Amino acid sequence: MTTEELTNIQVDKTVDARGTSCPGPLLAAKKAIGEIEPGQVMEILSSDEGTKRDIPKWCTKKGYEYLGTVEESGYFRIYMKK
Amino acid sequence: MAKKMTIALFSGSVDKLTAAGVILGGAAAEDMDVDIFVLLQAAFAFKKENALANDRVAEITDKKDEFLASLERLQAPHWTEAFRNAKEMTNVRIHICGFAGKVWHGEKLDDFIDLADDIVGIGEYIDAAENADINLFI
């Protein structure tokens, strides 16, 4: 998805893990995934560089859909669909 | 079927235990089954009176203060907290090696922090490691 498409997507749950270090954002995402239904979209906010690669890999392994990442000032918005 | 990880956890120092906690977090995110075997020096760290002490660093020891300050700055959870989080999220079992326990005068499960599940012999580790997808020595 393009950056524009991602920024306009309807987000069902936001996980703000900014300020935590690896594996904090990944674990925050893992905890939150149980709170949304299949087909819903979750965004993870992270200031940890490693999260950009961890979340796509995690999505692949767990059968979720990684939608893309938008870089903001000092953090990332990472989008995924359950 | 969940992938299996075994960890032969030998170290009782905060730096290596913190690394083990990070790895455990990754395993928890993927719902792996993890068996941790607490050997020798690690058994010292798992004793109730020692677990929260931050005075043991195995490597780059001349930078211990900087290392510990960085953990705090980065809001890294204490290793016991990282282990506890992982236990809450996936199937993590922590086994104290019976020999190691005795080395540090820990004969009963109650001598160790409540993260420990049981006291076992080394045969348990060999069995688990034989069937693991990932086996680590820390």
Backbone of each chain as ProteinMPNN parsed JSONL, in Angstrom:
{"seq_chain_A": "MTTEELTNIQVDKTVDARGTSCPGPLLAAKKAIGEIEPGQVMEILSSDEGTKRDIPKWCTKKGYEYLGTVEESGYFRIYMKK", "coords_chain_A": {"N_chain_A": [[0.842, -1.193, 0.0], [0.384, 2.305, -0.621], [1.927, 5.212, 0.907], [0.031, 7.208, 1.191], [-2.364, 5.777, 1.014], [-2.082, 4.21, 3.298], [-2.06, 6.119, 5.355], [-4.633, 6.954, 5.238], [-6.142, 4.843, 5.923], [-8.659, 2.973, 7.693], [-8.233, 2.621, 11.051], [-8.495, 0.174, 13.48], [-7.385, -0.383, 15.901], [-4.91, 1.111, 17.905], [-1.595, 0.77, 18.869], [0.514, 2.142, 21.039], [3.746, 2.069, 21.318], [5.905, 3.618, 21.611], [9.067, 4.657, 22.78], [9.672, 2.36, 24.12], [11.984, -0.369, 24.071], [13.274, -2.955, 21.892], [12.353, -6.208, 22.927], [9.942, -4.797, 23.216], [7.924, -3.289, 21.592], [7.068, -5.329, 19.838], [6.048, -7.224, 21.602], [4.022, -5.72, 22.718], [2.356, -5.488, 20.52], [1.706, -8.149, 20.158], [0.261, -8.633, 22.515], [-1.917, -6.995, 22.059], [-3.178, -7.979, 19.818], [-5.069, -9.853, 20.329], [-7.238, -8.391, 20.931], [-8.548, -7.489, 18.743], [-10.627, -8.227, 15.874], [-10.543, -10.761, 13.258], [-9.65, -9.41, 10.12], [-9.726, -6.827, 10.936], [-7.853, -3.741, 11.378], [-4.68, -2.927, 12.696], [-2.524, -0.504, 14.07], [0.876, 0.005, 14.847], [2.788, 2.015, 16.837], [6.104, 2.86, 16.928], [9.325, 3.623, 18.169], [11.514, 2.194, 17.85], [13.993, 0.946, 15.876], [14.291, -1.727, 15.04], [11.744, -2.786, 15.048], [10.513, -2.308, 12.649], [11.255, -4.355, 10.992], [10.689, -6.584, 12.501], [7.879, -6.747, 12.877], [6.722, -7.216, 10.238], [7.857, -9.786, 9.747], [6.797, -11.243, 11.861], [4.084, -11.077, 11.267], [3.99, -12.612, 8.91], [4.671, -15.148, 9.91], [2.581, -15.628, 11.688], [0.351, -15.536, 10.168], [-0.936, -13.131, 9.641], [-1.671, -10.024, 7.911], [0.723, -7.943, 6.679], [0.693, -4.531, 6.165], [2.132, -2.183, 5.664], [4.584, 0.452, 6.286], [4.826, 3.668, 7.699], [6.923, 6.391, 7.879], [7.403, 8.58, 10.49], [8.269, 11.625, 12.229], [10.795, 10.708, 14.136], [9.614, 8.316, 14.837], [7.838, 5.295, 13.824], [4.923, 4.336, 11.964], [3.345, 1.385, 11.878], [1.485, -0.766, 9.959], [-0.971, -3.32, 10.065], [-3.047, -6.14, 9.24], [-5.357, -8.222, 10.857]], "CA_chain_A": [[0.0, 0.0, 0.0], [1.155, 3.543, -0.647], [1.885, 5.988, 2.157], [-1.254, 7.913, 1.25], [-3.392, 4.784, 1.341], [-1.903, 3.801, 4.692], [-2.448, 7.185, 6.292], [-6.091, 7.13, 5.172], [-6.807, 3.577, 6.248], [-9.371, 2.994, 8.972], [-7.509, 1.847, 12.052], [-9.384, -0.308, 14.543], [-6.674, -0.361, 17.196], [-3.562, 1.7, 17.879], [-0.726, 0.365, 19.965], [1.591, 3.13, 21.131], [4.873, 1.467, 22.038], [7.05, 4.523, 21.496], [9.848, 4.785, 24.009], [10.13, 1.06, 24.59], [13.0, -0.974, 23.208], [13.08, -4.347, 21.491], [11.204, -6.588, 22.104], [8.737, -4.164, 23.758], [6.843, -3.054, 20.615], [6.567, -6.608, 19.321], [5.224, -7.836, 22.65], [2.804, -4.897, 22.838], [1.508, -5.892, 19.392], [1.235, -9.513, 20.446], [-0.776, -8.534, 23.553], [-3.095, -6.28, 21.546], [-3.784, -8.648, 18.661], [-6.231, -10.583, 20.821], [-8.344, -7.457, 21.175], [-9.233, -7.146, 17.485], [-11.212, -9.354, 15.142], [-9.966, -10.983, 11.929], [-10.063, -8.413, 9.13], [-9.528, -5.468, 11.46], [-6.517, -3.183, 11.168], [-3.99, -2.412, 13.882], [-1.271, 0.211, 13.8], [1.816, -0.018, 15.964], [3.702, 3.154, 16.825], [7.346, 2.422, 17.555], [10.527, 4.407, 17.898], [12.602, 1.213, 17.828], [14.295, 0.64, 14.475], [14.125, -3.158, 14.766], [10.33, -3.145, 14.92], [10.149, -2.221, 11.223], [11.463, -5.672, 10.382], [10.102, -7.638, 13.341], [6.432, -6.878, 12.692], [6.425, -7.97, 8.999], [8.208, -11.217, 9.916], [5.817, -11.817, 12.805], [2.832, -11.215, 10.507], [4.13, -13.758, 7.998], [4.658, -16.398, 10.673], [1.316, -15.835, 12.386], [-0.767, -15.53, 9.225], [-1.553, -11.809, 9.537], [-1.247, -9.319, 6.696], [1.48, -6.706, 6.902], [0.207, -3.585, 5.157], [3.17, -1.223, 5.316], [5.122, 1.3, 7.347], [4.955, 5.095, 7.396], [7.918, 6.984, 8.765], [7.087, 9.897, 11.035], [9.441, 12.237, 12.84], [11.244, 10.044, 15.366], [8.979, 7.019, 15.07], [7.21, 4.655, 12.673], [3.584, 3.761, 12.078], [3.388, 0.099, 11.184], [0.092, -1.185, 9.79], [-1.177, -4.747, 9.811], [-4.44, -6.6, 9.317], [-5.444, -9.547, 11.471]], "C_chain_A": [[0.883, 1.251, 0.0], [1.044, 4.248, 0.71], [0.538, 6.69, 2.307], [-2.384, 6.955, 1.629], [-3.299, 4.386, 2.821], [-2.386, 4.884, 5.658], [-3.957, 7.428, 6.284], [-6.861, 5.887, 5.612], [-7.543, 3.703, 7.593], [-8.689, 2.058, 9.959], [-8.47, 1.454, 13.172], [-8.706, -0.286, 15.909], [-5.284, 0.243, 16.994], [-2.797, 1.243, 19.115], [0.445, 1.343, 19.991], [2.714, 2.567, 21.99], [6.122, 2.341, 21.925], [7.762, 4.645, 22.835], [10.293, 3.449, 24.57], [11.1, 0.469, 23.571], [12.64, -2.417, 22.913], [13.238, -5.265, 22.69], [9.884, -5.932, 22.53], [7.623, -3.949, 22.74], [6.227, -4.344, 20.07], [5.647, -7.271, 20.347], [3.933, -7.047, 22.871], [1.827, -5.267, 21.719], [0.894, -7.263, 19.641], [0.101, -9.49, 21.491], [-2.067, -7.964, 22.967], [-3.833, -7.054, 20.46], [-5.045, -9.429, 19.079], [-7.456, -9.703, 21.006], [-9.036, -7.023, 19.887], [-9.694, -8.417, 16.778], [-10.461, -9.559, 13.823], [-10.529, -9.971, 10.927], [-9.879, -6.985, 9.615], [-8.049, -5.055, 11.357], [-5.949, -2.637, 12.475], [-2.771, -1.625, 13.417], [-0.43, 0.196, 15.058], [2.736, 1.184, 15.812], [4.96, 2.741, 17.584], [8.475, 3.357, 17.193], [11.751, 3.495, 17.842], [12.805, 0.721, 16.386], [13.992, -0.833, 14.12], [12.684, -3.569, 14.526], [9.881, -3.162, 13.46], [10.304, -3.562, 10.527], [10.797, -6.779, 11.176], [8.612, -7.844, 13.041], [6.09, -7.591, 11.37], [6.726, -9.466, 9.115], [7.185, -11.916, 10.802], [4.492, -12.047, 12.086], [2.881, -12.444, 9.605], [3.986, -15.067, 8.768], [3.296, -16.683, 11.287], [0.1, -15.787, 11.462], [-1.539, -14.221, 9.185], [-1.012, -11.122, 8.28], [-0.523, -8.024, 7.078], [1.109, -5.736, 5.79], [1.254, -2.55, 4.753], [3.562, -0.365, 6.5], [5.222, 2.738, 6.857], [5.928, 5.691, 8.405], [7.471, 8.374, 9.184], [8.359, 10.468, 11.652], [9.773, 11.533, 14.165], [10.557, 8.728, 15.687], [8.355, 6.478, 13.779], [5.759, 4.297, 13.008], [3.585, 2.492, 11.246], [1.959, -0.46, 11.157], [0.013, -2.669, 9.473], [-2.657, -5.08, 9.931], [-4.455, -8.01, 9.906], [-6.123, -10.539, 10.534]], "O_chain_A": [[1.984, 1.249, 0.55], [0.191, 3.924, 1.536], [-0.023, 6.759, 3.4], [-3.241, 7.276, 2.451], [-4.316, 4.246, 3.501], [-3.042, 4.589, 6.657], [-4.497, 8.035, 7.21], [-8.091, 5.895, 5.663], [-7.117, 4.428, 8.493], [-8.585, 0.854, 9.724], [-9.166, 2.298, 13.735], [-9.368, -0.184, 16.942], [-4.583, -0.079, 16.035], [-3.286, 1.321, 20.242], [1.266, 1.366, 19.074], [2.648, 2.584, 23.22], [7.244, 1.872, 22.117], [7.128, 4.727, 23.887], [11.193, 3.399, 25.409], [11.041, 0.768, 22.379], [11.811, -3.02, 23.594], [14.209, -5.105, 23.429], [8.814, -6.464, 22.232], [6.491, -4.372, 22.975], [5.015, -4.431, 19.869], [4.598, -7.811, 19.996], [2.886, -7.622, 23.171], [0.619, -5.349, 21.943], [-0.284, -7.496, 19.367], [-0.881, -10.223, 21.374], [-3.166, -8.387, 23.326], [-5.011, -6.793, 20.215], [-5.959, -9.631, 18.279], [-8.566, -10.195, 21.211], [-10.009, -6.269, 19.932], [-9.215, -9.518, 17.05], [-9.815, -8.635, 13.328], [-11.733, -9.715, 10.896], [-9.876, -6.044, 8.821], [-7.147, -5.887, 11.263], [-6.642, -1.977, 13.249], [-2.075, -2.03, 12.486], [-0.931, 0.348, 16.173], [3.386, 1.351, 14.78], [4.89, 2.324, 18.74], [8.574, 3.826, 16.059], [12.885, 3.97, 17.793], [11.899, 0.157, 15.773], [13.498, -1.128, 13.032], [12.423, -4.583, 13.877], [8.991, -3.922, 13.08], [9.574, -3.87, 9.584], [10.385, -7.793, 10.612], [8.141, -8.978, 12.962], [5.248, -8.489, 11.373], [5.956, -10.303, 8.646], [6.764, -13.039, 10.523], [3.852, -13.082, 12.269], [1.928, -13.221, 9.547], [3.276, -15.978, 8.342], [2.894, -17.841, 11.399], [-1.034, -15.972, 11.904], [-2.686, -14.2, 8.739], [-0.039, -11.571, 7.674], [-1.092, -7.138, 7.715], [1.199, -6.074, 4.609], [1.257, -2.089, 3.612], [2.96, -0.439, 7.571], [5.652, 2.991, 5.731], [5.779, 5.522, 9.615], [7.196, 9.233, 8.346], [9.414, 9.837, 11.592], [9.107, 11.747, 15.178], [10.873, 8.089, 16.69], [8.358, 7.162, 12.756], [5.415, 4.001, 14.152], [3.806, 2.537, 10.036], [1.316, -0.605, 12.196], [0.823, -3.203, 8.715], [-3.414, -4.401, 10.625], [-3.673, -8.875, 9.509], [-6.283, -11.708, 10.884]]}, "seq_chain_B": "MAKKMTIALFSGSVDKLTAAGVILGGAAAEDMDVDIFVLLQAAFAFKKENALANDRVAEITDKKDEFLASLERLQAPHWTEAFRNAKEMTNVRIHICGFAGKVWHGEKLDDFIDLADDIVGIGEYIDAAENADINLFI", "coords_chain_B": {"N_chain_B": [[1.547, -26.908, 15.105], [3.356, -25.832, 17.929], [6.574, -24.315, 17.736], [9.622, -25.407, 19.282], [11.808, -24.287, 21.835], [14.839, -24.633, 23.562], [16.726, -23.583, 26.351], [19.855, -23.634, 27.725], [20.629, -22.265, 30.493], [23.221, -20.853, 31.822], [24.531, -18.625, 32.837], [24.725, -16.235, 35.501], [24.68, -13.561, 35.427], [23.702, -10.12, 35.068], [23.831, -8.941, 32.529], [23.855, -11.081, 30.649], [21.548, -12.442, 31.419], [19.683, -10.514, 30.839], [19.866, -10.446, 28.064], [18.922, -13.014, 27.57], [16.312, -12.619, 28.372], [15.391, -10.879, 26.381], [15.507, -12.532, 24.127], [13.675, -14.44, 24.948], [11.39, -12.88, 24.844], [11.061, -12.565, 22.084], [10.541, -15.223, 21.422], [8.176, -15.575, 22.785], [6.466, -13.869, 21.395], [6.045, -15.333, 19.174], [4.689, -17.487, 20.066], [6.102, -19.724, 20.909], [7.037, -22.865, 22.454], [8.885, -22.973, 25.351], [11.596, -24.265, 27.113], [13.51, -23.72, 29.889], [16.583, -24.383, 31.303], [18.045, -24.065, 34.28], [21.219, -23.61, 35.091], [24.147, -24.063, 37.121], [25.711, -21.044, 37.638], [23.526, -19.515, 37.013], [21.572, -20.503, 38.657], [22.242, -19.384, 41.06], [21.493, -16.726, 40.609], [18.767, -17.085, 40.441], [17.993, -17.572, 43.002], [15.985, -16.531, 45.726], [17.033, -14.445, 47.324], [18.879, -13.276, 45.715], [17.987, -12.485, 43.217], [17.173, -9.878, 42.453], [19.416, -8.327, 42.586], [21.823, -6.181, 41.101], [24.512, -6.493, 40.701], [26.144, -8.114, 39.231], [27.901, -8.514, 36.372], [28.907, -9.99, 33.414], [30.472, -9.411, 31.186], [32.527, -6.896, 29.576], [33.152, -5.527, 31.921], [34.198, -3.215, 33.022], [32.513, -1.281, 32.201], [30.208, -1.458, 33.578], [28.52, 0.284, 35.098], [27.685, 2.131, 33.177], [26.346, 0.456, 31.43], [24.227, -0.51, 33.058], [22.941, 1.897, 33.584], [22.095, 2.537, 31.044], [20.237, 0.52, 30.527], [18.238, 1.354, 32.212], [17.645, 3.883, 31.139], [16.628, 3.127, 28.693], [14.327, 1.97, 29.42], [14.272, -0.737, 29.784], [12.94, -3.785, 30.859], [13.614, -5.301, 34.063], [15.441, -8.39, 34.137], [14.018, -10.422, 35.424], [11.441, -9.534, 35.169], [11.108, -9.52, 32.409], [11.269, -12.263, 31.913], [9.009, -13.039, 33.311], [6.967, -11.751, 31.902], [7.163, -13.125, 29.476], [6.431, -15.658, 30.314], [3.782, -15.219, 30.847], [2.762, -14.928, 28.358], [3.342, -17.045, 26.671], [4.101, -20.597, 26.502], [6.24, -21.14, 28.817], [8.573, -22.9, 30.603], [10.415, -23.19, 33.546], [13.192, -24.722, 34.72], [15.003, -25.729, 37.484], [18.261, -26.864, 37.791], [19.052, -29.638, 39.684], [21.572, -30.195, 40.845], [22.865, -27.72, 40.536], [21.267, -26.156, 42.158], [21.895, -27.208, 44.671], [24.57, -26.485, 44.873], [24.366, -23.82, 45.508], [23.095, -23.921, 47.905], [20.366, -24.342, 47.633], [17.821, -26.287, 48.04], [15.171, -26.749, 47.838], [12.213, -26.008, 45.919], [11.058, -23.724, 46.826], [13.152, -22.169, 47.608], [13.832, -20.638, 45.524], [13.042, -17.959, 43.165], [9.614, -17.255, 42.233], [9.328, -17.765, 39.556], [10.441, -20.115, 38.85], [9.658, -23.449, 37.976], [10.133, -26.135, 38.63], [12.435, -28.579, 40.058], [14.962, -30.305, 38.498], [16.703, -33.143, 36.964], [19.613, -33.54, 34.818], [18.972, -35.119, 32.699], [16.457, -34.432, 31.847], [16.923, -32.073, 30.499], [18.49, -32.94, 28.346], [16.688, -34.61, 27.003], [14.702, -32.707, 26.29], [16.19, -30.932, 24.719], [16.911, -32.539, 22.604], [14.595, -32.669, 21.188], [14.092, -30.11, 20.376], [13.551, -27.196, 18.305], [15.173, -25.04, 18.354], [18.117, -24.576, 20.171], [19.773, -23.13, 22.832], [22.734, -21.967, 24.455], [23.371, -20.058, 27.156]], "CA_chain_B": [[2.229, -27.271, 16.352], [4.286, -24.766, 18.317], [8.01, -24.605, 17.686], [10.182, -25.576, 20.629], [13.133, -23.738, 22.124], [15.401, -24.942, 24.876], [17.851, -22.721, 26.725], [20.698, -24.022, 28.848], [20.952, -20.946, 31.043], [24.325, -21.035, 32.764], [25.017, -17.367, 33.398], [23.968, -15.579, 36.555], [24.973, -12.128, 35.379], [22.57, -9.328, 34.587], [23.914, -8.695, 31.08], [23.43, -12.261, 29.888], [20.147, -12.727, 31.752], [18.878, -9.543, 30.085], [19.831, -10.957, 26.682], [18.005, -14.166, 27.57], [14.963, -12.065, 28.455], [15.032, -10.349, 25.063], [15.248, -13.693, 23.268], [12.405, -15.017, 25.415], [10.324, -12.029, 24.321], [10.863, -12.949, 20.685], [9.909, -16.547, 21.403], [6.795, -15.396, 23.26], [5.68, -13.252, 20.322], [5.734, -16.372, 18.189], [3.986, -18.581, 20.75], [6.929, -20.934, 21.004], [7.173, -23.55, 23.739], [10.274, -22.769, 25.779], [12.056, -24.888, 28.352], [14.767, -23.123, 30.339], [17.243, -25.181, 32.327], [18.857, -23.12, 35.044], [22.423, -24.329, 35.499], [25.18, -23.451, 37.964], [25.688, -19.65, 38.098], [22.161, -18.989, 36.856], [20.8, -20.911, 39.836], [22.522, -18.355, 42.081], [20.654, -15.556, 40.301], [17.357, -17.433, 40.641], [17.641, -17.664, 44.424], [15.148, -15.391, 46.12], [17.788, -13.323, 47.906], [19.853, -12.738, 44.757], [17.422, -12.221, 41.884], [17.038, -8.461, 42.095], [20.709, -7.631, 42.664], [22.371, -5.807, 39.797], [25.956, -6.326, 40.889], [26.89, -9.125, 38.49], [27.958, -8.333, 34.924], [29.934, -10.935, 32.982], [31.338, -8.926, 30.111], [32.83, -5.459, 29.564], [32.835, -5.226, 33.324], [34.586, -1.841, 33.381], [31.423, -0.39, 31.783], [28.988, -1.946, 34.235], [27.63, 1.38, 35.49], [27.101, 2.685, 31.947], [25.403, -0.556, 30.945], [23.027, -0.521, 33.903], [22.247, 3.17, 33.38], [21.439, 2.463, 29.73], [19.03, -0.317, 30.665], [17.225, 2.189, 32.843], [17.271, 4.927, 30.175], [15.852, 2.497, 27.622], [13.147, 1.367, 30.049], [14.312, -2.199, 29.633], [12.503, -4.419, 32.108], [14.569, -6.193, 34.73], [15.339, -9.707, 33.497], [12.954, -11.228, 36.04], [10.172, -9.053, 34.607], [11.059, -10.02, 31.023], [10.944, -13.691, 31.999], [7.622, -13.159, 33.771], [6.118, -11.371, 30.762], [7.171, -14.222, 28.506], [5.642, -16.763, 30.884], [2.354, -14.884, 30.751], [2.339, -14.889, 26.955], [3.517, -18.318, 25.98], [4.358, -21.719, 27.384], [7.631, -21.135, 29.263], [8.79, -23.647, 31.84], [11.761, -22.926, 34.054], [13.612, -25.87, 35.525], [16.266, -25.55, 38.199], [19.1, -28.062, 37.844], [19.172, -30.047, 41.08], [22.968, -30.035, 41.258], [23.137, -26.278, 40.642], [20.587, -25.672, 43.351], [22.654, -27.614, 45.859], [25.802, -25.689, 44.918], [24.047, -22.54, 46.162], [22.285, -24.24, 49.095], [18.949, -24.289, 47.325], [17.398, -27.677, 47.908], [13.727, -26.802, 47.609], [11.714, -25.042, 44.924], [10.734, -22.492, 47.552], [14.368, -21.365, 47.783], [14.028, -19.875, 44.297], [11.937, -17.045, 42.842], [8.424, -18.012, 41.822], [9.363, -18.085, 38.127], [10.9, -21.502, 38.699], [8.545, -24.413, 38.013], [10.495, -27.388, 39.293], [13.859, -28.913, 40.151], [15.077, -31.505, 37.657], [18.028, -33.66, 36.643], [20.088, -33.105, 33.507], [18.322, -35.934, 31.671], [15.304, -33.677, 31.34], [17.425, -31.115, 29.519], [18.913, -33.67, 27.138], [15.451, -35.015, 26.305], [14.042, -31.539, 25.697], [17.047, -30.363, 23.67], [16.843, -33.447, 21.442], [13.344, -32.43, 20.448], [13.885, -28.662, 20.181], [13.902, -26.592, 17.02], [16.275, -24.121, 18.661], [18.725, -24.836, 21.479], [20.766, -22.089, 23.112], [23.5, -21.975, 25.718], [23.624, -18.651, 27.528]], "C_chain_B": [[3.301, -26.221, 16.679], [5.734, -25.226, 18.179], [8.556, -24.64, 19.113], [11.587, -24.978, 20.721], [13.586, -24.246, 23.479], [16.573, -23.992, 25.116], [18.565, -23.359, 27.912], [21.23, -22.713, 29.411], [21.977, -21.122, 32.15], [24.648, -19.753, 33.522], [24.102, -16.805, 34.489], [24.167, -14.076, 36.542], [23.867, -11.362, 34.66], [22.627, -9.111, 33.076], [23.401, -9.899, 30.287], [21.976, -12.641, 30.183], [19.215, -11.763, 31.013], [18.756, -9.974, 28.628], [18.876, -12.145, 26.575], [16.556, -13.677, 27.609], [14.482, -11.511, 27.124], [14.687, -11.5, 24.11], [13.921, -14.346, 23.646], [11.216, -14.209, 24.896], [10.014, -12.368, 22.876], [10.155, -14.293, 20.57], [8.439, -16.446, 21.82], [5.917, -14.814, 22.162], [5.249, -14.3, 19.305], [5.084, -17.604, 18.818], [4.792, -19.873, 20.801], [6.791, -21.569, 22.387], [8.64, -23.451, 24.149], [10.531, -23.502, 27.092], [13.424, -24.314, 28.698], [15.332, -23.981, 31.463], [18.286, -24.308, 33.01], [20.039, -23.874, 35.649], [23.326, -23.451, 36.358], [25.015, -21.97, 38.328], [24.29, -19.04, 37.984], [21.303, -19.354, 38.066], [21.035, -19.938, 40.987], [21.598, -17.159, 41.867], [19.177, -15.83, 40.55], [16.992, -17.61, 42.118], [16.956, -16.371, 44.862], [15.969, -14.187, 46.57], [18.723, -12.661, 46.89], [19.238, -12.155, 43.494], [17.421, -10.743, 41.504], [18.344, -7.686, 42.147], [21.243, -7.352, 41.263], [23.892, -5.715, 39.854], [26.785, -7.332, 40.106], [26.775, -8.871, 36.983], [29.132, -9.157, 34.426], [30.919, -10.337, 31.994], [31.417, -7.405, 30.107], [32.564, -4.891, 30.966], [33.218, -3.806, 33.731], [33.516, -0.828, 32.974], [30.1, -0.755, 32.463], [28.02, -0.806, 34.55], [26.926, 1.983, 34.273], [26.029, 1.742, 31.394], [24.101, -0.523, 31.742], [22.229, 0.767, 33.742], [21.494, 3.153, 32.049], [20.171, 1.613, 29.787], [17.888, 0.513, 31.243], [16.714, 3.244, 31.863], [16.359, 4.352, 29.092], [14.579, 1.826, 28.138], [13.095, -0.136, 29.835], [13.856, -2.839, 30.937], [13.629, -5.228, 32.737], [14.385, -7.598, 34.171], [14.231, -10.567, 34.114], [11.586, -10.834, 35.47], [10.008, -9.548, 33.163], [10.694, -11.502, 30.998], [9.458, -13.863, 32.369], [6.649, -12.81, 32.64], [6.019, -12.513, 29.763], [6.331, -15.392, 29.016], [4.153, -16.503, 30.772], [1.846, -15.013, 29.317], [2.483, -16.206, 26.222], [3.892, -19.39, 27.002], [5.853, -21.782, 27.73], [7.719, -21.903, 30.578], [10.247, -23.457, 32.267], [12.13, -24.006, 35.059], [14.962, -25.556, 36.185], [17.01, -26.883, 38.203], [19.347, -28.412, 39.314], [20.569, -29.849, 41.634], [23.288, -28.561, 41.496], [22.484, -25.7, 41.895], [21.394, -25.981, 44.605], [23.949, -26.814, 45.996], [25.566, -24.39, 45.693], [23.103, -22.733, 47.35], [20.794, -24.022, 48.835], [18.446, -25.698, 47.048], [15.93, -27.799, 47.531], [13.314, -25.731, 46.604], [11.46, -23.686, 45.569], [11.969, -21.61, 47.815], [14.585, -20.415, 46.597], [12.823, -18.956, 44.035], [10.799, -17.827, 42.18], [8.35, -18.252, 40.311], [9.731, -19.548, 37.898], [9.727, -22.466, 38.866], [8.888, -25.689, 38.753], [12.017, -27.535, 39.364], [14.041, -30.253, 39.444], [16.532, -31.96, 37.538], [18.381, -33.332, 35.195], [19.465, -33.924, 32.37], [17.137, -35.226, 31.041], [15.751, -32.701, 30.257], [17.801, -31.83, 28.221], [17.685, -34.09, 26.332], [14.816, -33.841, 25.575], [14.865, -30.986, 24.539], [17.02, -31.223, 22.415], [15.643, -33.144, 20.559], [13.094, -30.962, 20.143], [14.24, -28.237, 18.768], [15.096, -25.65, 17.183], [16.799, -24.465, 20.048], [19.835, -23.829, 21.706], [21.484, -22.367, 24.412], [23.851, -20.532, 26.028], [24.324, -18.628, 28.865]], "O_chain_B": [[4.051, -25.788, 15.804], [6.069, -26.375, 18.468], [8.028, -23.995, 20.018], [12.421, -25.137, 19.83], [12.807, -24.283, 24.431], [17.311, -23.649, 24.193], [17.967, -23.595, 28.962], [22.167, -22.126, 28.868], [21.64, -21.494, 33.274], [24.996, -19.79, 34.702], [22.877, -16.891, 34.404], [23.864, -13.393, 37.52], [23.195, -11.886, 33.772], [21.59, -9.098, 32.412], [22.603, -9.744, 29.362], [21.26, -13.108, 29.297], [18.111, -12.132, 30.612], [17.684, -9.882, 28.031], [18.119, -12.264, 25.611], [15.682, -14.25, 26.958], [13.311, -11.652, 26.773], [13.697, -11.44, 23.382], [13.145, -14.752, 22.781], [10.174, -14.767, 24.553], [8.849, -12.45, 22.484], [9.279, -14.475, 19.724], [7.577, -17.139, 21.281], [4.762, -15.211, 22.01], [4.212, -14.162, 18.657], [4.95, -18.641, 18.168], [4.237, -20.97, 20.744], [6.47, -20.892, 23.364], [9.53, -23.806, 23.377], [9.774, -23.368, 28.054], [14.369, -24.405, 27.914], [14.65, -24.269, 32.446], [19.266, -23.877, 32.402], [19.886, -24.662, 36.583], [23.249, -22.223, 36.301], [24.251, -21.658, 39.241], [23.92, -18.161, 38.762], [20.412, -18.597, 38.452], [20.138, -19.695, 41.795], [20.998, -16.645, 42.811], [18.416, -14.907, 40.839], [15.819, -17.78, 42.45], [17.308, -15.276, 44.423], [15.644, -13.047, 46.238], [19.295, -11.608, 47.169], [19.9, -11.408, 42.773], [17.647, -10.404, 40.342], [18.378, -6.509, 41.789], [21.127, -8.181, 40.361], [24.489, -4.929, 39.119], [28.0, -7.406, 40.29], [25.698, -8.996, 36.398], [30.237, -9.041, 34.954], [32.087, -10.725, 31.974], [30.507, -6.717, 30.568], [31.844, -3.907, 31.138], [32.643, -3.248, 34.666], [33.592, 0.342, 33.348], [29.021, -0.405, 31.984], [26.822, -0.925, 34.291], [25.738, 2.302, 34.321], [24.962, 2.17, 30.955], [23.011, -0.512, 31.17], [20.998, 0.748, 33.758], [20.392, 3.689, 31.944], [19.16, 1.948, 29.169], [16.736, 0.396, 30.825], [15.51, 3.477, 31.762], [15.431, 5.019, 28.634], [13.848, 1.193, 27.377], [12.022, -0.728, 29.722], [14.337, -2.471, 32.008], [14.487, -5.771, 32.04], [13.278, -7.96, 33.772], [13.584, -11.346, 33.415], [10.698, -11.671, 35.308], [8.918, -9.942, 32.75], [9.903, -11.94, 30.162], [8.757, -14.712, 31.818], [5.639, -13.487, 32.446], [4.939, -12.831, 29.266], [5.613, -16.035, 28.25], [3.356, -17.43, 30.623], [0.649, -15.185, 29.087], [1.788, -16.439, 25.233], [3.985, -19.125, 28.2], [6.633, -22.407, 27.012], [7.021, -21.588, 31.542], [11.172, -23.552, 31.461], [11.481, -24.18, 36.09], [15.924, -25.172, 35.519], [16.446, -27.912, 38.576], [19.798, -27.57, 40.091], [20.735, -29.387, 42.763], [23.891, -28.193, 42.504], [23.067, -24.872, 42.594], [21.555, -25.134, 45.483], [24.373, -26.501, 47.109], [26.433, -23.922, 46.431], [22.398, -21.805, 47.746], [20.06, -23.572, 49.715], [18.627, -26.23, 45.953], [15.496, -28.81, 46.978], [13.969, -24.699, 46.458], [11.625, -22.641, 44.94], [11.837, -20.448, 48.197], [15.414, -19.507, 46.66], [11.744, -19.144, 44.598], [11.004, -18.915, 41.641], [7.404, -18.88, 39.836], [9.374, -20.138, 36.878], [8.912, -22.32, 39.777], [8.036, -26.265, 39.43], [12.769, -26.734, 38.809], [13.351, -31.223, 39.758], [17.458, -31.262, 37.951], [17.521, -32.891, 34.434], [19.433, -33.48, 31.222], [16.848, -35.399, 29.857], [15.076, -32.517, 29.245], [17.464, -31.37, 27.13], [17.659, -33.937, 25.111], [14.44, -33.948, 24.408], [14.316, -30.614, 23.502], [17.097, -30.709, 21.299], [15.678, -33.338, 19.344], [12.005, -30.6, 19.698], [15.103, -28.827, 18.118], [15.913, -25.488, 16.276], [16.022, -24.627, 20.989], [20.734, -23.687, 20.877], [20.916, -22.929, 25.348], [24.543, -19.869, 25.257], [24.637, -17.554, 29.38]]}, "name": "protein", "num_of_chains": 2, "seq": "MTTEELTNIQVDKTVDARGTSCPGPLLAAKKAIGEIEPGQVMEILSSDEGTKRDIPKWCTKKGYEYLGTVEESGYFRIYMKKMAKKMTIALFSGSVDKLTAAGVILGGAAAEDMDVDIFVLLQAAFAFKKENALANDRVAEITDKKDEFLASLERLQAPHWTEAFRNAKEMTNVRIHICGFAGKVWHGEKLDDFIDLADDIVGIGEYIDAAENADINLFI"}
